[in-house]
Amino acid sequence: MLTPAEEALAHQAPDESIPGQPDVVDNVAVARLYGEPLFALPQDLYIPPEALQVFLEAFEGPLDLLLYLIRKQNFNILDIPMAAVTRQYLAYVDEIRASNLELAAEYLLMAAMLIEIKSRMLLPVRSTDSGEEAEDPRAELVRRLLEYERMKLAAVHLNELPQMGRDMLHAEVYMEQSLQPLFPDVSADDLRQAWADIVKRAKLVQHHRISREELSVREHMGIVLKALQKRRFVEFGDLFDASRGLPVLVVTFIAMLELAKETLIELTQAEAFAPIYVRLAYTPS
């Protein structure tokens, strides 16, 4: 959004005299406004101070800043030069206090701790009641720094590991289901019920002719296999010829049981109480 001075400058004719603009237009302009060269910035142009700030380092807390100052200058973390580190730390705190006082509060607490440690180091060392030397005032700070550094390195290593959604995605493959239906196995009760229905139908067409007929189970096994050739499924009842009488039906049924026992045929059923179908057993090539 333009200020009133910029709007007036934009609508002003080129031949009018503008304060701060030279008579020769060949000089280098500091900017262009709507295509017109601008040789001097408006006097009332306001630029917020935070717009020109550049943060070269971003720290996650006081310990992160303190560890950065120590590692940058290759200080021994077990023998921290408190004066140099405290001076650099306070300089950074003064910079952030000018722009963000809430952020500086946490850093000020660590600054007070550094000053306290430096003050305790200036005092004479006193022995404890047991005769041992007092603990180094920097010991607690060193312990916290080492623990923080371990956690920071562990976080870096964890971040380098492959992550789902960032480095890889789930592989999704669509597999079509087999178009061939899977039939459940036929139970003995279903087979017995189907046989009972065939016997019941055979009794309705009984013949009064008395004759003696020699029946071969092996022969009827061949008849059943021949009936199943070149046919995918045959209904169980279609394999029986009720007009030939009950003995032939019995022999045919025994022949089918033998074929099923030798896994030459398969008996299938789509669901409970559904018709039973017979087919030749599948032999993989």
Secondary structure as UniProt FT lines:
FT   HELIX           4..11
FT   TURN            14..15
FT   TURN            19..20
FT   TURN            25..26
FT   STRAND          31..33
FT   TURN            34..35
FT   STRAND          36..38
FT   TURN            43..44
FT   HELIX           49..52
FT   HELIX           62..72
FT   TURN            73..74
FT   TURN            77..78
FT   HELIX           82..99
FT   HELIX           101..122
FT   TURN            129..130
FT   TURN            137..138
FT   HELIX           139..160
FT   TURN            165..167
FT   HELIX           188..203
FT   TURN            204..205
FT   HELIX           217..228
FT   TURN            229..230
FT   STRAND          234..235
FT   HELIX           236..239
FT   HELIX           242..244
FT   HELIX           246..261
FT   TURN            262..263
FT   STRAND          265..269
FT   TURN            272..273
FT   STRAND          276..280
//
